[in-house]
Amino acid sequence: MVAKISVSGRQKSAHRMIQRWGGIGYLVRDSVQRAATMAYMEYTPRERGLYADKSARIRVSVIGLVVPPHHEQDTVLYEGETYNVLLPIEGPRMGIEFVYYDLNVMRVSGPAVAS
């Protein structure tokens, strides 16, 4: 007998891995901050050729989010830095449900550096 893996089981597994690599960040829409578990991921050199040099990926857990992120409506606050989402949201799916969200982002501001 083949064991079926549920969508929620994969989401929980992804959540644990994202939690281990990252922490709590915020999706900001219309001045409302929504907490989310996320991790900053560098692109591989091969992927970097496909995207802008200064872009990166932020992986976001679906667990705890009622409204999914949107590339035109949300910005990301993570570890003291602000990111714009550049492209429509991607990520692996099971049917119509995301296992986690991959956001292609570019940093727009960060912490001030003392001179």
KOLRO-992100 format. One record per atom (N, C-alpha, C, O): residue in one letter; x negated, y negated, z. Coordinates in steps of 0.05 Angstrom, whole numbers, padded with zeros to 5 digits, always signed. Layout:
N
AXYZ...
//
This chain:
115
M-00017+00023+00000M+00000+00000+00000M-00018-00025+00000M-00037-00027+00015V-00011-00044-00017V-00026-00069-00019V-00014-00089+00000V+00010-00094-00001A-00031-00102+00016A-00021-00122+00035A-00016-00148+00020A-00032-00157+00004K+00007-00160+00025K+00013-00186+00013K+00002-00208+00030K+00004-00207+00055I-00010-00227+00017I-00020-00251+00032I+00000-00273+00028I+00006-00281+00005S+00010-00283+00049S+00030-00304+00048S+00017-00332+00043S-00007-00336+00048V+00033-00350+00032V+00024-00377+00028V+00015-00389+00055V-00006-00402+00057S+00032-00386+00076S+00025-00397+00102S-00001-00385+00113S-00016-00399+00127G-00006-00360+00108G-00031-00347+00117G-00055-00359+00103G-00075-00364+00116R-00053-00364+00078R-00075-00377+00063R-00079-00406+00072R-00101-00416+00075Q-00057-00420+00077Q-00058-00448+00087Q-00072-00449+00114Q-00088-00467+00119K-00065-00430+00132K-00077-00430+00159K-00107-00424+00157K-00123-00436+00171S-00115-00405+00139S-00143-00399+00135S-00158-00423+00124S-00180-00429+00134A-00147-00437+00105A-00159-00461+00093A-00161-00482+00115A-00182-00496+00116H-00141-00485+00131H-00140-00505+00152H-00164-00501+00172H-00177-00520+00179R-00168-00476+00179R-00190-00470+00198R-00217-00477+00186R-00234-00487+00200M-00221-00470+00160M-00246-00477+00147M-00250-00507+00145M-00272-00517+00150I-00230-00521+00137I-00232-00550+00134I-00237-00563+00162I-00253-00581+00164Q-00224-00552+00182Q-00228-00562+00209Q-00257-00558+00218Q-00268-00575+00232R-00268-00535+00211R-00296-00529+00219R-00315-00547+00205R-00335-00556+00217W-00311-00554+00179W-00329-00571+00164W-00325-00601+00169W-00343-00617+00165G-00301-00609+00178G-00294-00637+00179G-00282-00645+00205G-00292-00639+00227G-00260-00660+00203G-00247-00671+00227G-00221-00685+00219G-00209-00679+00199I-00213-00703+00236I-00188-00717+00232I-00194-00743+00216I-00212-00758+00224G-00179-00748+00195G-00180-00772+00180G-00152-00782+00176G-00133-00771+00187Y-00149-00803+00160Y-00122-00815+00156Y-00117-00820+00127Y-00134-00830+00112L-00093-00814+00118L-00082-00822+00092L-00066-00848+00098L-00048-00847+00115V-00072-00869+00084V-00060-00895+00089V-00042-00902+00065V-00052-00903+00042R-00017-00907+00071R+00002-00916+00050R+00019-00938+00062R+00032-00934+00083D+00020-00961+00049D+00036-00983+00058D+00030-00990+00088D+00049-00994+00103S+00005-00990+00095S-00004-00997+00123S+00003-00976+00144S-00001-00980+00167V+00014-00953+00135V+00021-00931+00154V-00001-00910+00152V-00007-00900+00130Q-00013-00903+00175Q-00034-00883+00175Q-00023-00856+00183Q-00009-00854+00204R-00028-00836+00167R-00019-00808+00173R-00044-00792+00178R-00061-00789+00161A-00046-00781+00202A-00069-00764+00209A-00068-00738+00193A-00047-00727+00189A-00092-00730+00185A-00095-00705+00170A-00122-00693+00176A-00141-00707+00181T-00124-00666+00175T-00149-00652+00178T-00162-00652+00151T-00151-00644+00131M-00187-00663+00149M-00201-00665+00124M-00231-00661+00127M-00242-00663+00149A-00244-00656+00104A-00273-00653+00104A-00284-00665+00078A-00272-00663+00057Y-00307-00679+00081Y-00321-00692+00059Y-00338-00671+00045Y-00353-00657+00058M-00335-00668+00019M-00350-00648+00004M-00366-00661-00018M-00354-00675-00035E-00391-00656-00019E-00408-00666-00041E-00402-00649-00066E-00397-00625-00064Y-00404-00662-00089Y-00402-00647-00114Y-00428-00633-00120Y-00450-00643-00112T-00427-00610-00133T-00452-00597-00142T-00463-00613-00165T-00449-00629-00177P-00489-00610-00172P-00500-00625-00194P-00484-00620-00220P-00481-00639-00236R-00474-00596-00225R-00458-00591-00249R-00432-00607-00248R-00425-00619-00268E-00419-00607-00225E-00394-00622-00223E-00399-00652-00225E-00382-00666-00236R-00421-00661-00214R-00428-00690-00214R-00428-00700-00243R-00421-00724-00248G-00436-00684-00262G-00436-00692-00290G-00408-00696-00301G-00404-00711-00320L-00388-00683-00289L-00361-00686-00298L-00347-00710-00286L-00328-00721-00298Y-00356-00720-00263Y-00344-00742-00249Y-00364-00765-00247Y-00388-00762-00253A-00355-00787-00238A-00373-00810-00234A-00394-00804-00213A-00389-00788-00194D-00417-00815-00216D-00440-00809-00198D-00434-00815-00169D-00443-00800-00152K-00418-00835-00163K-00413-00842-00135K-00387-00829-00124K-00379-00835-00102S-00375-00812-00140S-00350-00800-00130S-00357-00775-00113S-00379-00764-00116A-00338-00767-00098A-00341-00743-00081A-00313-00730-00078A-00293-00740-00090R-00312-00709-00063R-00286-00696-00059R-00280-00695-00029R-00298-00690-00013I-00256-00700-00022I-00246-00697+00005I-00225-00675+00004I-00205-00678-00010R-00230-00654+00019R-00211-00632+00021R-00193-00636+00045R-00202-00641+00067V-00166-00635+00040V-00147-00641+00061V-00129-00617+00065V-00119-00605+00046S-00125-00610+00090S-00107-00589+00098S-00078-00597+00094S-00070-00620+00099V-00062-00578+00084V-00033-00584+00081V-00019-00582+00108V+00003-00593+00111I-00031-00568+00127I-00017-00565+00153I-00016-00591+00168I-00036-00605+00172G+00008-00598+00176G+00013-00623+00191G+00021-00646+00173G+00029-00667+00184L+00020-00643+00147L+00028-00665+00129L+00056-00659+00119L+00061-00638+00107V+00074-00678+00123V+00101-00676+00112V+00102-00686+00084V+00115-00674+00067V+00088-00708+00078V+00087-00720+00052V+00059-00715+00040V+00039-00722+00053P+00057-00703+00017P+00030-00698+00005P+00016-00723-00003P+00030-00744-00008P-00010-00723-00005P-00024-00747-00014P-00017-00754-00043P-00010-00736-00058H-00020-00779-00050H-00014-00788-00077H-00037-00806-00086H-00045-00824-00071H-00048-00802-00110H-00071-00816-00119H-00067-00846-00124H-00086-00861-00123E-00043-00854-00129E-00037-00883-00134E-00027-00897-00109E-00027-00922-00108Q-00018-00883-00089Q-00005-00895-00066Q-00022-00894-00040Q-00017-00909-00022D-00041-00875-00039D-00056-00871-00014D-00085-00879-00017D-00097-00877-00038T-00096-00888+00005T-00125-00890+00009T-00132-00872+00032T-00115-00864+00048V-00158-00865+00034V-00167-00847+00055V-00186-00861+00074V-00204-00875+00065L-00181-00858+00100L-00200-00867+00120L-00212-00843+00133L-00198-00826+00144Y-00239-00840+00130Y-00251-00816+00142Y-00279-00824+00151Y-00295-00835+00136E-00285-00817+00176E-00311-00823+00188E-00320-00852+00185E-00343-00857+00178G-00301-00870+00189G-00308-00899+00188G-00310-00911+00160G-00318-00934+00157E-00304-00895+00139E-00307-00905+00112E-00279-00903+00098E-00263-00886+00105T-00275-00921+00078T-00251-00922+00063T-00256-00912+00035T-00276-00919+00023Y-00238-00895+00025Y-00241-00883-00002Y-00215-00888-00018Y-00193-00887-00007N-00219-00893-00044N-00196-00893-00062N-00194-00866-00075N-00215-00854-00081V-00170-00856-00079V-00166-00831-00093V-00165-00837-00123V-00149-00854-00132L-00182-00824-00139L-00186-00831-00167L-00167-00817-00186L-00159-00828-00206L-00161-00792-00180L-00146-00775-00199L-00122-00762-00185L-00121-00762-00160P-00103-00752-00201P-00081-00737-00188P-00092-00715-00170P-00113-00704-00176I-00077-00709-00150I-00085-00689-00130I-00087-00661-00142I-00070-00653-00158E-00109-00647-00135E-00114-00620-00145E-00115-00601-00121E-00112-00609-00098G-00120-00576-00127G-00124-00556-00106G-00111-00530-00114G-00093-00530-00132P-00119-00508-00102P-00107-00482-00108P-00078-00481-00100P-00071-00492-00079R-00062-00467-00115R-00034-00464-00109R-00026-00435-00109R-00038-00418-00122M-00005-00429-00094M+00008-00404-00095M+00037-00410-00103M+00052-00420-00087G+00043-00405-00128G+00069-00414-00138G+00068-00444-00141G+00051-00455-00154I+00087-00457-00128I+00088-00487-00129I+00076-00500-00104I+00073-00524-00104E+00067-00484-00085E+00057-00495-00060E+00026-00496-00060E+00013-00477-00068F+00015-00518-00051F-00014-00521-00049F-00024-00505-00024F-00010-00503-00004V-00048-00493-00027V-00061-00481-00005V-00076-00503+00011V-00076-00503+00036Y-00089-00521-00003Y-00101-00546+00008Y-00102-00566-00015Y-00099-00559-00038Y-00108-00591-00008Y-00110-00612-00028Y-00139-00620-00032Y-00154-00622-00013D-00147-00623-00057D-00173-00633-00064D-00169-00661-00076D-00155-00665-00096L-00181-00681-00063L-00179-00708-00072L-00206-00718-00083L-00226-00717-00069N-00206-00726-00108N-00229-00738-00121N-00230-00767-00112N-00211-00782-00119V-00250-00775-00097V-00250-00802-00084V-00275-00817-00090V-00296-00806-00098M-00274-00843-00087M-00297-00861-00088M-00297-00880-00064M-00276-00892-00058R-00319-00882-00050R-00321-00899-00027R-00319-00928-00035R-00332-00937-00054V-00301-00943-00021V-00298-00972-00027V-00309-00989-00005V-00316-01012-00009S-00310-00978+00020S-00322-00993+00042S-00330-00974+00064S-00320-00952+00066G-00349-00984+00079G-00359-00968+00102G-00365-00985+00125G-00359-01009+00125P-00378-00974+00145P-00385-00990+00169P-00405-01011+00162P-00422-01007+00145A-00403-01034+00176A-00422-01056+00172A-00449-01047+00182A-00451-01034+00203V-00470-01055+00168V-00497-01049+00176V-00509-01073+00189V-00509-01095+00178A-00520-01070+00214A-00532-01093+00228A-00558-01100+00215A-00574-01082+00207S-00564-01126+00213S-00589-01135+00201S-00609-01142+00222S-00632-01150+00215
//
